[in-house]
Protein backbone atom coordinates (compact mmCIF):
# COMPACT_ATOMS: atom_id res chain seq x y z
CA UNK A 1 0.00 0.00 0.00
CA UNK A 2 1.38 3.41 -0.96
CA UNK A 3 0.08 6.21 1.21
CA UNK A 4 2.90 8.54 0.17
CA UNK A 5 1.57 11.81 -1.29
CA UNK A 6 -1.96 10.96 -0.11
CA UNK A 7 -1.81 13.30 2.85
CA UNK A 8 0.31 16.25 1.79
CA UNK A 9 0.07 19.76 3.23
CA UNK A 10 -2.20 21.01 0.44
CA UNK A 11 -4.89 18.59 1.63
CA UNK A 12 -4.46 19.32 5.32
CA UNK A 13 -7.23 21.89 5.66
CA UNK A 14 -9.80 19.82 3.75
CA UNK A 15 -8.97 16.68 5.74
CA UNK A 16 -9.74 18.50 8.96
CA UNK A 17 -12.66 20.56 7.71
CA UNK A 18 -14.82 17.49 7.06
CA UNK A 19 -14.66 16.59 10.73
CA UNK A 20 -17.52 17.68 12.96
CA UNK A 21 -15.49 18.12 16.14
CA UNK A 22 -14.05 21.34 17.53
CA UNK A 23 -10.51 21.63 16.25
CA UNK A 24 -9.02 21.99 19.73
CA UNK A 25 -10.63 18.78 21.01
CA UNK A 26 -10.33 15.08 20.39
CA UNK A 27 -12.95 13.76 17.97
CA UNK A 28 -15.58 11.90 20.07
CA UNK A 29 -16.19 9.58 17.10
CA UNK A 30 -12.72 8.03 17.41
CA UNK A 31 -13.00 4.44 18.71
CA UNK A 32 -11.93 3.42 22.20
CA UNK A 33 -8.86 1.19 22.17
CA UNK A 34 -9.05 -2.18 23.93
CA UNK A 35 -6.17 -4.57 24.57
CA UNK A 36 -6.01 -7.90 22.74
CA UNK A 37 -4.19 -11.10 23.67
CA UNK A 38 -0.93 -12.38 22.22
CA UNK A 39 0.96 -9.09 22.08
CA UNK A 40 4.56 -9.09 23.35
CA UNK A 41 8.09 -8.42 22.14
CA UNK A 42 9.93 -5.24 21.17
CA UNK A 43 9.27 -2.01 19.32
CA UNK A 44 12.00 0.41 18.30
CA UNK A 45 11.40 4.03 17.29
CA UNK A 46 14.20 6.02 15.61
CA UNK A 47 13.70 9.43 14.02
CA UNK A 48 12.27 12.89 14.65
CA UNK A 49 13.29 15.01 17.62
CA UNK A 50 10.01 16.94 17.26
CA UNK A 51 8.11 13.70 17.82
CA UNK A 52 10.38 12.45 20.57
CA UNK A 53 8.19 13.43 23.51
CA UNK A 54 5.03 12.35 21.69
CA UNK A 55 6.55 8.93 20.95
CA UNK A 56 7.55 8.56 24.62
CA UNK A 57 4.00 9.40 25.73
CA UNK A 58 2.52 6.95 23.22
CA UNK A 59 4.94 4.29 24.49
CA UNK A 60 3.72 4.91 28.05
CA UNK A 61 0.11 4.65 26.92
CA UNK A 62 0.82 1.44 25.00
CA UNK A 63 2.56 -0.07 28.03
CA UNK A 64 -0.60 0.51 30.06
CA UNK A 65 -2.25 -2.03 27.75
CA UNK A 66 0.83 -4.21 27.16
CA UNK A 67 3.35 -3.94 30.03
CA UNK A 68 5.44 -6.77 28.54
CA UNK A 69 6.21 -4.92 25.29
CA UNK A 70 9.60 -3.20 25.41
CA UNK A 71 9.65 0.09 23.49
CA UNK A 72 12.89 1.97 22.77
CA UNK A 73 12.62 5.60 21.56
CA UNK A 74 15.48 7.59 19.97
CA UNK A 75 14.94 11.07 18.56
CA UNK A 76 18.04 12.54 16.91
CA UNK A 77 16.24 13.93 13.84
CA UNK A 78 13.97 12.97 10.94
CA UNK A 79 16.85 12.14 8.61
CA UNK A 80 17.81 9.24 10.88
CA UNK A 81 14.41 7.58 10.38
CA UNK A 82 14.55 6.33 6.74
CA UNK A 83 17.88 4.46 7.02
CA UNK A 84 16.80 2.94 10.34
CA UNK A 85 13.57 1.67 8.79
CA UNK A 86 15.39 0.45 5.68
CA UNK A 87 18.08 -1.36 7.68
CA UNK A 88 15.52 -2.88 10.04
CA UNK A 89 16.89 -1.27 13.20
CA UNK A 90 13.57 0.58 13.70
CA UNK A 91 10.00 -0.69 13.46
CA UNK A 92 8.62 2.84 13.84
CA UNK A 93 10.20 5.77 11.98
CA UNK A 94 8.73 9.11 13.15
CA UNK A 95 9.34 12.10 10.87
CA UNK A 96 8.32 15.75 10.95
CA UNK A 97 8.50 15.87 7.14
CA UNK A 98 7.57 13.51 4.38
CA UNK A 99 10.22 11.10 3.10
CA UNK A 100 12.23 12.31 0.15
CA UNK A 101 12.10 10.36 -3.08
CA UNK A 102 15.68 9.20 -2.62
CA UNK A 103 14.82 7.81 0.83
CA UNK A 104 11.78 5.99 -0.53
CA UNK A 105 13.86 4.61 -3.41
CA UNK A 106 16.49 3.22 -1.03
CA UNK A 107 13.77 1.41 0.90
CA UNK A 108 12.10 0.11 -2.29
CA UNK A 109 15.41 -1.24 -3.60
CA UNK A 110 15.72 -3.42 -0.51
CA UNK A 111 12.10 -4.55 -0.08
CA UNK A 112 10.42 -4.19 -3.47
CA UNK A 113 7.66 -1.93 -2.14
CA UNK A 114 7.40 1.55 -0.63
CA UNK A 115 7.38 2.36 3.08
CA UNK A 116 3.94 3.14 4.49
CA UNK A 117 3.39 6.76 5.49
CA UNK A 118 1.08 7.37 8.44
CA UNK A 119 0.06 10.94 9.35
CA UNK A 120 -0.37 10.77 13.13
CA UNK A 121 -0.86 14.38 14.30
CA UNK A 122 -0.91 17.98 13.11
CA UNK A 123 1.82 20.38 14.20
CA UNK A 124 2.21 24.11 13.80
CA UNK A 125 5.75 25.28 13.22
CA UNK A 126 6.03 28.37 15.40
CA UNK A 127 8.33 31.36 15.11
CA UNK A 128 9.46 32.19 18.65
CA UNK A 129 10.79 35.42 20.13
CA UNK A 130 11.80 36.29 23.69
CA UNK A 131 8.81 36.81 26.01
CA UNK A 132 9.71 40.52 26.37
CA UNK A 133 9.75 41.16 22.61
CA UNK A 134 6.71 43.31 21.63
CA UNK A 135 6.60 42.35 17.91
CA UNK A 136 2.97 42.22 16.72
CA UNK A 137 3.53 39.78 13.88
CA UNK A 138 5.62 38.92 10.83
CA UNK A 139 4.88 37.99 7.24
CA UNK A 140 6.48 34.93 5.66
CA UNK A 141 8.52 37.19 3.30
CA UNK A 142 9.84 39.00 6.39
CA UNK A 143 10.66 35.72 8.13
CA UNK A 144 12.50 34.66 4.98
CA UNK A 145 14.49 37.91 4.87
CA UNK A 146 15.43 37.48 8.56
CA UNK A 147 16.60 33.86 8.29
CA UNK A 148 17.75 33.42 4.69
CA UNK A 149 20.55 34.73 2.53
CA UNK A 150 18.54 34.26 -0.66
CA UNK A 151 15.13 35.94 0.07
CA UNK A 152 13.20 33.79 -2.39
CA UNK A 153 9.83 34.64 -0.80
CA UNK A 154 9.88 38.12 -2.32
CA UNK A 155 11.23 40.59 0.22
CA UNK A 156 13.36 43.21 -1.54
CA UNK A 157 16.01 43.72 1.11
CA UNK A 158 17.86 41.86 3.84
CA UNK A 159 16.45 42.27 7.35
CA UNK A 160 19.09 42.40 10.08
CA UNK A 161 17.59 44.59 12.83
CA UNK A 162 14.33 44.61 14.78
CA UNK A 163 13.65 48.20 13.66
CA UNK A 164 13.17 46.93 10.10
CA UNK A 165 10.09 44.96 11.17
CA UNK A 166 8.42 47.80 13.03
CA UNK A 167 10.01 47.93 16.49
CA UNK A 168 11.20 51.29 17.83
CA UNK A 169 12.98 52.77 20.80
CA UNK A 170 15.55 50.48 22.41
CA UNK A 171 14.65 47.72 19.95
CA UNK A 172 15.25 49.69 16.76
CA UNK A 173 18.96 48.99 16.28
CA UNK A 174 19.12 45.56 17.91
CA UNK A 175 20.42 42.79 15.68
CA UNK A 176 18.75 39.38 15.54
CA UNK A 177 20.12 36.35 17.35
CA UNK A 178 18.98 33.57 14.99
CA UNK A 179 18.26 30.08 16.33
CA UNK A 180 17.65 27.13 14.01
CA UNK A 181 17.50 23.36 14.02
CA UNK A 182 20.38 21.51 12.34
CA UNK A 183 20.26 20.00 8.86
CA UNK A 184 19.43 16.45 10.04
CA UNK A 185 16.09 17.80 11.30
CA UNK A 186 12.82 17.50 9.40
CA UNK A 187 11.80 20.78 11.00
CA UNK A 188 14.86 22.42 9.41
CA UNK A 189 13.82 21.02 6.02
CA UNK A 190 10.18 22.05 6.41
CA UNK A 191 11.12 25.59 7.47
CA UNK A 192 13.60 25.87 4.58
CA UNK A 193 10.95 24.77 2.07
CA UNK A 194 7.96 26.68 3.44
CA UNK A 195 9.31 29.75 5.26
CA UNK A 196 12.40 30.34 3.09
CA UNK A 197 10.72 29.28 -0.17
CA UNK A 198 13.48 26.72 -0.68
CA UNK A 199 16.25 29.25 -0.10
CA UNK A 200 19.43 29.03 1.96
CA UNK A 201 19.87 29.90 5.61
CA UNK A 202 22.17 32.72 6.63
CA UNK A 203 25.59 31.62 7.87
CA UNK A 204 24.94 33.48 11.14
CA UNK A 205 22.27 31.08 12.41
CA UNK A 206 22.92 29.23 15.65
CA UNK A 207 22.16 25.59 14.77
CA UNK A 208 20.74 23.57 17.64
CA UNK A 209 20.56 19.76 18.04
CA UNK A 210 17.00 19.72 19.37
CA UNK A 211 13.68 21.55 19.29
CA UNK A 212 13.77 22.39 22.99
CA UNK A 213 17.27 23.88 22.72
CA UNK A 214 16.06 26.31 20.02
CA UNK A 215 13.32 27.55 22.36
CA UNK A 216 15.74 27.65 25.29
CA UNK A 217 18.17 29.77 23.27
CA UNK A 218 15.46 32.26 22.33
CA UNK A 219 14.25 32.48 25.94
CA UNK A 220 17.77 33.34 27.09
CA UNK A 221 18.43 35.98 24.40
CA UNK A 222 16.50 39.26 24.40
CA UNK A 223 17.21 39.56 20.64
CA UNK A 224 16.47 35.92 19.93
CA UNK A 225 14.23 34.57 17.20
CA UNK A 226 13.93 30.91 16.22
CA UNK A 227 11.52 28.26 15.00
CA UNK A 228 10.33 24.99 16.49
CA UNK A 229 7.17 22.92 16.89
CA UNK A 230 4.30 24.46 18.83
CA UNK A 231 4.55 21.68 21.40
CA UNK A 232 7.84 23.14 22.64
CA UNK A 233 6.40 26.52 23.72
CA UNK A 234 7.51 27.67 27.18
CA UNK A 235 6.81 30.67 29.41
CA UNK A 236 10.13 32.21 28.35
CA UNK A 237 9.07 32.82 24.74
CA UNK A 238 6.25 34.31 22.65
CA UNK A 239 4.81 32.72 19.51
CA UNK A 240 4.74 35.30 16.73
CA UNK A 241 1.48 35.54 14.70
CA UNK A 242 2.24 35.05 11.00
CA UNK A 243 0.81 36.36 7.72
CA UNK A 244 1.22 34.30 4.57
CA UNK A 245 1.83 37.42 2.46
CA UNK A 246 3.17 40.93 2.99
CA UNK A 247 0.30 43.11 4.22
CA UNK A 248 -1.88 40.12 5.11
CA UNK A 249 -3.62 39.59 8.43
CA UNK A 250 -1.50 38.07 11.18
CA UNK A 251 -2.76 34.62 12.23
CA UNK A 252 -2.16 33.07 15.64
CA UNK A 253 -0.78 29.54 15.91
CA UNK A 254 -3.96 27.92 17.26
CA UNK A 255 -5.55 24.55 16.60
CA UNK A 256 -8.53 26.26 14.96
CA UNK A 257 -6.30 28.20 12.57
CA UNK A 258 -4.32 25.08 11.70
CA UNK A 259 -7.56 23.21 11.00
CA UNK A 260 -8.94 26.00 8.81
CA UNK A 261 -5.71 26.25 6.84
CA UNK A 262 -5.25 29.94 7.78
CA UNK A 263 -2.04 29.41 9.74
CA UNK A 264 0.69 29.27 7.07
CA UNK A 265 3.07 26.79 8.76
CA UNK A 266 0.77 23.88 9.69
CA UNK A 267 2.01 20.41 8.81
CA UNK A 268 1.42 16.73 9.41
CA UNK A 269 3.70 14.70 11.64
CA UNK A 270 4.32 11.16 10.36
CA UNK A 271 5.33 7.69 11.40
CA UNK A 272 6.64 5.40 8.67
CA UNK A 273 6.42 1.63 8.95
CA UNK A 274 7.52 -1.37 6.88
CA UNK A 275 4.23 -2.89 5.70
CA UNK A 276 4.50 -5.67 3.13
CA UNK A 277 1.33 -5.27 1.02
CA UNK A 278 0.93 -9.06 0.93
CA UNK A 279 1.35 -9.67 4.67
CA UNK A 280 -0.26 -8.60 7.92
CA UNK A 281 1.64 -6.43 10.36
CA UNK A 282 3.23 -8.16 13.34
CA UNK A 283 0.92 -7.98 16.41
CA UNK A 284 2.84 -5.35 18.38
CA UNK A 285 3.18 -2.95 15.43
CA UNK A 286 -0.44 -3.53 14.41
CA UNK A 287 -1.76 -2.77 17.88
CA UNK A 288 0.52 0.23 18.38
CA UNK A 289 -0.71 1.76 15.13
CA UNK A 290 -4.29 0.89 15.98
CA UNK A 291 -3.89 2.69 19.31
CA UNK A 292 -2.53 5.79 17.53
CA UNK A 293 -5.79 6.12 15.64
CA UNK A 294 -8.00 5.58 18.69
CA UNK A 295 -9.45 8.05 21.17
CA UNK A 296 -6.67 7.28 23.65
CA UNK A 297 -3.95 7.76 21.03
CA UNK A 298 -5.25 11.12 19.86
CA UNK A 299 -5.83 12.27 23.45
CA UNK A 300 -2.05 11.90 23.84
CA UNK A 301 -1.62 14.17 20.78
CA UNK A 302 -3.89 16.78 22.36
CA UNK A 303 -2.18 16.52 25.74
CA UNK A 304 1.25 17.10 24.17
CA UNK A 305 0.11 20.35 22.54
CA UNK A 306 -0.50 19.17 18.97
CA UNK A 307 -3.71 19.01 16.95
CA UNK A 308 -5.44 15.60 16.91
CA UNK A 309 -6.71 13.94 13.74
CA UNK A 310 -10.42 13.59 12.95
CA UNK A 311 -12.04 10.17 12.87
CA UNK A 312 -12.81 10.68 9.17
CA UNK A 313 -9.08 10.51 8.42
CA UNK A 314 -8.22 7.96 11.12
CA UNK A 315 -10.91 5.55 9.86
CA UNK A 316 -9.57 5.76 6.31
CA UNK A 317 -6.03 4.93 7.49
CA UNK A 318 -7.21 2.00 9.64
CA UNK A 319 -9.19 0.65 6.69
CA UNK A 320 -6.22 0.99 4.33
CA UNK A 321 -4.07 -0.92 6.82
CA UNK A 322 -6.73 -3.55 7.47
CA UNK A 323 -6.67 -2.96 11.24
CA UNK A 324 -10.30 -2.10 11.88
C-alpha positions in Angstrom: 0.0 0.0 0.0 1.4 3.4 -1.0 0.1 6.2 1.2 2.9 8.5 0.2 1.6 11.8 -1.3 -2.0 11.0 -0.1 -1.8 13.3 2.9 0.3 16.2 1.8 0.1 19.8 3.2 -2.2 21.0 0.4 -4.9 18.6 1.6 -4.5 19.3 5.3 -7.2 21.9 5.7 -9.8 19.8 3.7 -9.0 16.7 5.7 -9.7 18.5 9.0 -12.7 20.6 7.7 -14.8 17.5 7.1 -14.7 16.6 10.7 -17.5 17.7 13.0 -15.5 18.1 16.1 -14.1 21.3 17.5 -10.5 21.6 16.3 -9.0 22.0 19.7 -10.6 18.8 21.0 -10.3 15.1 20.4 -13.0 13.8 18.0 -15.6 11.9 20.1 -16.2 9.6 17.1 -12.7 8.0 17.4 -13.0 4.4 18.7 -11.9 3.4 22.2 -8.9 1.2 22.2 -9.1 -2.2 23.9 -6.2 -4.6 24.6 -6.0 -7.9 22.7 -4.2 -11.1 23.7 -0.9 -12.4 22.2 1.0 -9.1 22.1 4.6 -9.1 23.3 8.1 -8.4 22.1 9.9 -5.2 21.2 9.3 -2.0 19.3 12.0 0.4 18.3 11.4 4.0 17.3 14.2 6.0 15.6 13.7 9.4 14.0 12.3 12.9 14.6 13.3 15.0 17.6 10.0 16.9 17.3 8.1 13.7 17.8 10.4 12.4 20.6 8.2 13.4 23.5 5.0 12.3 21.7 6.6 8.9 21.0 7.5 8.6 24.6 4.0 9.4 25.7 2.5 6.9 23.2 4.9 4.3 24.5 3.7 4.9 28.1 0.1 4.6 26.9 0.8 1.4 25.0 2.6 -0.1 28.0 -0.6 0.5 30.1 -2.2 -2.0 27.8 0.8 -4.2 27.2 3.3 -3.9 30.0 5.4 -6.8 28.5 6.2 -4.9 25.3 9.6 -3.2 25.4 9.7 0.1 23.5 12.9 2.0 22.8 12.6 5.6 21.6 15.5 7.6 20.0 14.9 11.1 18.6 18.0 12.5 16.9 16.2 13.9 13.8 14.0 13.0 10.9 16.9 12.1 8.6 17.8 9.2 10.9 14.4 7.6 10.4 14.5 6.3 6.7 17.9 4.5 7.0 16.8 2.9 10.3 13.6 1.7 8.8 15.4 0.4 5.7 18.1 -1.4 7.7 15.5 -2.9 10.0 16.9 -1.3 13.2 13.6 0.6 13.7 10.0 -0.7 13.5 8.6 2.8 13.8 10.2 5.8 12.0 8.7 9.1 13.1 9.3 12.1 10.9 8.3 15.8 11.0 8.5 15.9 7.1 7.6 13.5 4.4 10.2 11.1 3.1 12.2 12.3 0.2 12.1 10.4 -3.1 15.7 9.2 -2.6 14.8 7.8 0.8 11.8 6.0 -0.5 13.9 4.6 -3.4 16.5 3.2 -1.0 13.8 1.4 0.9 12.1 0.1 -2.3 15.4 -1.2 -3.6 15.7 -3.4 -0.5 12.1 -4.5 -0.1 10.4 -4.2 -3.5 7.7 -1.9 -2.1 7.4 1.5 -0.6 7.4 2.4 3.1 3.9 3.1 4.5 3.4 6.8 5.5 1.1 7.4 8.4 0.1 10.9 9.3 -0.4 10.8 13.1 -0.9 14.4 14.3 -0.9 18.0 13.1 1.8 20.4 14.2 2.2 24.1 13.8 5.8 25.3 13.2 6.0 28.4 15.4 8.3 31.4 15.1 9.5 32.2 18.6 10.8 35.4 20.1 11.8 36.3 23.7 8.8 36.8 26.0 9.7 40.5 26.4 9.7 41.2 22.6 6.7 43.3 21.6 6.6 42.4 17.9 3.0 42.2 16.7 3.5 39.8 13.9 5.6 38.9 10.8 4.9 38.0 7.2 6.5 34.9 5.7 8.5 37.2 3.3 9.8 39.0 6.4 10.7 35.7 8.1 12.5 34.7 5.0 14.5 37.9 4.9 15.4 37.5 8.6 16.6 33.9 8.3 17.8 33.4 4.7 20.5 34.7 2.5 18.5 34.3 -0.7 15.1 35.9 0.1 13.2 33.8 -2.4 9.8 34.6 -0.8 9.9 38.1 -2.3 11.2 40.6 0.2 13.4 43.2 -1.5 16.0 43.7 1.1 17.9 41.9 3.8 16.4 42.3 7.4 19.1 42.4 10.1 17.6 44.6 12.8 14.3 44.6 14.8 13.6 48.2 13.7 13.2 46.9 10.1 10.1 45.0 11.2 8.4 47.8 13.0 10.0 47.9 16.5 11.2 51.3 17.8 13.0 52.8 20.8 15.5 50.5 22.4 14.6 47.7 19.9 15.2 49.7 16.8 19.0 49.0 16.3 19.1 45.6 17.9 20.4 42.8 15.7 18.8 39.4 15.5 20.1 36.3 17.3 19.0 33.6 15.0 18.3 30.1 16.3 17.7 27.1 14.0 17.5 23.4 14.0 20.4 21.5 12.3 20.3 20.0 8.9 19.4 16.5 10.0 16.1 17.8 11.3 12.8 17.5 9.4 11.8 20.8 11.0 14.9 22.4 9.4 13.8 21.0 6.0 10.2 22.1 6.4 11.1 25.6 7.5 13.6 25.9 4.6 10.9 24.8 2.1 8.0 26.7 3.4 9.3 29.8 5.3 12.4 30.3 3.1 10.7 29.3 -0.2 13.5 26.7 -0.7 16.3 29.3 -0.1 19.4 29.0 2.0 19.9 29.9 5.6 22.2 32.7 6.6 25.6 31.6 7.9 24.9 33.5 11.1 22.3 31.1 12.4 22.9 29.2 15.7 22.2 25.6 14.8 20.7 23.6 17.6 20.6 19.8 18.0 17.0 19.7 19.4 13.7 21.6 19.3 13.8 22.4 23.0 17.3 23.9 22.7 16.1 26.3 20.0 13.3 27.6 22.4 15.7 27.7 25.3 18.2 29.8 23.3 15.5 32.3 22.3 14.2 32.5 25.9 17.8 33.3 27.1 18.4 36.0 24.4 16.5 39.3 24.4 17.2 39.6 20.6 16.5 35.9 19.9 14.2 34.6 17.2 13.9 30.9 16.2 11.5 28.3 15.0 10.3 25.0 16.5 7.2 22.9 16.9 4.3 24.5 18.8 4.5 21.7 21.4 7.8 23.1 22.6 6.4 26.5 23.7 7.5 27.7 27.2 6.8 30.7 29.4 10.1 32.2 28.3 9.1 32.8 24.7 6.3 34.3 22.7 4.8 32.7 19.5 4.7 35.3 16.7 1.5 35.5 14.7 2.2 35.1 11.0 0.8 36.4 7.7 1.2 34.3 4.6 1.8 37.4 2.5 3.2 40.9 3.0 0.3 43.1 4.2 -1.9 40.1 5.1 -3.6 39.6 8.4 -1.5 38.1 11.2 -2.8 34.6 12.2 -2.2 33.1 15.6 -0.8 29.5 15.9 -4.0 27.9 17.3 -5.6 24.6 16.6 -8.5 26.3 15.0 -6.3 28.2 12.6 -4.3 25.1 11.7 -7.6 23.2 11.0 -8.9 26.0 8.8 -5.7 26.3 6.8 -5.2 29.9 7.8 -2.0 29.4 9.7 0.7 29.3 7.1 3.1 26.8 8.8 0.8 23.9 9.7 2.0 20.4 8.8 1.4 16.7 9.4 3.7 14.7 11.6 4.3 11.2 10.4 5.3 7.7 11.4 6.6 5.4 8.7 6.4 1.6 9.0 7.5 -1.4 6.9 4.2 -2.9 5.7 4.5 -5.7 3.1 1.3 -5.3 1.0 0.9 -9.1 0.9 1.4 -9.7 4.7 -0.3 -8.6 7.9 1.6 -6.4 10.4 3.2 -8.2 13.3 0.9 -8.0 16.4 2.8 -5.4 18.4 3.2 -2.9 15.4 -0.4 -3.5 14.4 -1.8 -2.8 17.9 0.5 0.2 18.4 -0.7 1.8 15.1 -4.3 0.9 16.0 -3.9 2.7 19.3 -2.5 5.8 17.5 -5.8 6.1 15.6 -8.0 5.6 18.7 -9.4 8.0 21.2 -6.7 7.3 23.6 -3.9 7.8 21.0 -5.3 11.1 19.9 -5.8 12.3 23.4 -2.0 11.9 23.8 -1.6 14.2 20.8 -3.9 16.8 22.4 -2.2 16.5 25.7 1.2 17.1 24.2 0.1 20.4 22.5 -0.5 19.2 19.0 -3.7 19.0 16.9 -5.4 15.6 16.9 -6.7 13.9 13.7 -10.4 13.6 13.0 -12.0 10.2 12.9 -12.8 10.7 9.2 -9.1 10.5 8.4 -8.2 8.0 11.1 -10.9 5.6 9.9 -9.6 5.8 6.3 -6.0 4.9 7.5 -7.2 2.0 9.6 -9.2 0.6 6.7 -6.2 1.0 4.3 -4.1 -0.9 6.8 -6.7 -3.6 7.5 -6.7 -3.0 11.2 -10.3 -2.1 11.9 
